[in-house]
Amino acid sequence: MSHRRRTIGVAMALLAGATLPLIAQTPPGDPRPIERGQKTFVTTCSFCHGTRANGGQGGPDLLRSVLVLDDNHGDKIGPVILNGRPGAGMPKFSLAPSQISDIADFLHNSIHAAAERGGYQILNIVTGNAKAGQAYFDGAGKCATCHSVAGDLKGIGSKHDPAALQGMILMPRGDHRGQSARTGSTALTVTVTLASGRTFSGALEAIDDFSVALRDSKGEYHSFTRNGDVPAVEVNDPLKVHSDMLTRYTDADIHNLLAYLVTLK
């Protein structure tokens, strides 16, 4: 390396070192800058960018901003905050470097939280009364008409966690368990009767106002064009009782029923 290049390198290092105190460095795992940044952001920026920084009246979603993503403790967003963007209707704000750094920490924490939302851990959702849930199961809910705690529901509280059990109540089609709605004993089936009287029956593959498709017991696929009530189509849903219950459940019914199912170990 030449003497000139070493001199430039030293000068740049000194210049960078001189600016470091202006930008607060956040100790790893310290939540205080994030909390301070959130408070400052809400009071200063939320009227345009929303309290969660994901967009508001006149202000863009900062969690998707390339400028924010490239920011390092306020080095990119700082000039924008201090100088504003008059052409875009953003005023300038007189904030200290530490406040800007705190806002940057809040924004980056929000971006991380949004990116990791799939890792959200469900805490205790069992808030109902198990005895009331049992009374509902045996009584008003008429669950015991089709289910048995000594039969199909035996040990269900050990087989599934509370979140999965609640999903079974609220999503009877079974999608919450990653199962196809077209397979198993709970699958939708359909019978199509043509104008000639010939019928086709099987697992429902697709249906809308213009067509219906099914797969018969031999695995053969059949599709029919619909024109009003021709051909006649009859759909059988083994879980219709469960689906109908969704319009009758109260919050208390759901929580109490869940609390009871959890006890079936």
N, C-alpha and C positions, 0 to 999 in steps of 0.2 A: 504494500500500500504506500502511495506517495505521501510526502510530507503535507501537501496541500489537502489530500483527501482525509488524512488523519486530523488535520486542523478543522476541517468542515464537520467531521464526525463528532469531535469533542465539542465544538460550538453548538451543534444541534442537540447533543445530550444535555449540555448545560441549560440551553433554552427550554428543553422539555422538562428538566428538573425544576426550573424556576416557575413553571406553570402548574406543577403538580399540586401545591398547596391550595390552589384555587378550586380544585375539584376534589370533593371529599371522597375518600376511599372507604367502601363499606366492608367491615369485617365479615367474613363468611358466616352465614347463619344468624346474623344480627337482624331482628325484625324491626328495630326502631326506625331506621331510615325509610323503610317501606311504609310504616304507619304514618310517619311525618309527611312523606311524599303524598300519600293518599289524602290527608287532610288539606295539604296545600293545593293539590290538584282539584279537589272538590270545590274549594272556595274560589279558586282562580280560573279553572279551565272547564269545569263540568257544564257550565251553561251552554257551551257549544259542542263539547266532545262527549257529554254524558258522564254520569258519575262513575261508570266502569271503564271509561275511555274507549268504548266501542262505538262511538258515534252519537251525535245528537243534532240539535237544530243548527244547521249551518256548518258544523264541524265534522271532519272525516273520522273514521275509525282508526284510532292511533295504534291499536293492537295489530293492524295489518300494514302499518306504515313502514316502508323501507328505511326511511330516515331514523325512525325509532329503533328498528332492528339493528341498524349499524351503529347506534349510539353507544358510547362508553362513558358512563357516569356524567352525562350531560354535555359531552363535547359537540354533539350534533344538534341536539334540541335546544341547547343553551342560546345560540345566536338567534334562533327563530323566536324563542320566548322573549328575549331582550329587545329584539328589533321588530318583532311582529311581521305580518305579511299584509301590508295595506291593500295590495291588489286583490287579496282573497278575503278581505274583511276582518283579518285578525289583528287586534291591537297589540301593542308591546306592553310588557310587564316588567316592573322593576323588582326582580327577585335576586336574592343573594346566591352565589355559586353553590352553597350548601343546600339551598332550597331546590335549585335546579337538579342537583345530583340526587336528592331525595325523590323528586318527581320521576327521574329516570329509573331509579330503583323500583318505584311503584309500578311503572309501566312495564318494565322487564319482568317483574314478578307476575303481573297480570297476563302477559304473553305466555309465560311458562305455565301458569295455571290453566289457560285456555288450551294449550297444546297437550297438557297432561290430564285433561278432564276425563279421559277414559280410565284413569287410575283412581278415580274418586272412590273412596271407601264408604260404603253405607254403614252408618252407625246403628244403634238400637232402634228398630222400627216396631218392636213388640210393645205396644203401649196400651193394648186393650185388656179386657177382663176375660180370663179363660172360662170361668163359670158361665158368664153371660154368653160367651161364644158357643159353649156346649149346648146351652138352652136354645140358642138360635139354630144350631145344627140339627137338633132333635125336634125343634118346634117350628117356628115361623119360617125359617129358611128352607125347610123340607129337604135338607141335604141327606138325612138318613133314609129317605125314600129310595135313593139310588146308590148311596155309598154306605160302607160299613167300616167302623174303626177297627174291627177284628178281621176285615177282609181286604178290600182294595186299598184302604187307607192305613193299614197296619204298619206302624213304624215310620209313617211319612215324615214325622218331625225329625227323625234321624237321617233320613235320606236326602233332605233338602234344607238349605238354610232359610231363615225367615224371609229374605228378599225373594228367593225363588218361590216360596210358598205363596207370598203375596202376589207374585206374578201369575201364578196359576189361577188365582181368584179373579184377577183383573184382566188377564189375557188368556181366556179359556182355549183359544186356538192352539196354544202351545208354542208360539214363536219365541217366547222368552227363554225356552230351553234349547233353541237352535234346531228344533224339529220342523220338518216340513208339514204344512197343513194338509198335504195331499196323501200322507201315508199314515198307517196305523189304524187302530180301531176308531179313532175320533175323526177320520178323514171325511170330508164332504163327498157324498155320492150323488149321482144324478141319473134320472131315467128320461130318455128322450123318446117320445112317441110320434112317429111320422104320420102323415095324412093317410097313408095306406094301412095304418094300424101296426106296422112293424115297430118294435121297441129295441132300444139299445140302453144298456145300463153299465155303470162302472164308476170309477173314481173321477171326480170332477177335475178337469185340467184347467179350463178357462171358461168364463161366461161373461157376456155383456149383452147389450140390446140387439146386437147384430149377429152374434154367433155363439155357439156353445160347443165345447170339446170335452171328450171323456176318454178314459183308457179302460177297456173292459177287462174281465178276469183273465183273459188270455194274453193281456199285454198289448192288444192292438189298439191303435189310436183312431178315434172317429171325431170328425168335425162337421157341424151342421150350420147352415145359414138360417138365421131366424127372421121371420117376417110377422111381427105382431105375436100372436099366440100359436103360430105354426112354425115348426112343430111344437107340440106340447112338451113343456119342460118342468120336471118336478125335482127339486133339490132336497136332499135329506141331510140335515146337519145333526149329528149325534150330540153336539154340544149346544144345541139351541136353548135348552133350559138354562145353561150357564150364561149364555149371551143375553138372554132375556133378564136374568137377575141383575145385570149391570145397570138397568134402569130403575131397579127397586132397592138396591143396597143403600144403606146410609153409611156415613163414615164410621159410625159406632159399630155397625154390623160387620164391616170389613175388618176393623181393628180387633174386635172381640173374636171373630171367627179365626183370624190369624193366630191370636194368642192361644186359642184352643188347639189348633192344628199343631202348633209347636210342641205341645205337651204329649203328642202321640208318638212316643219313642219306641 
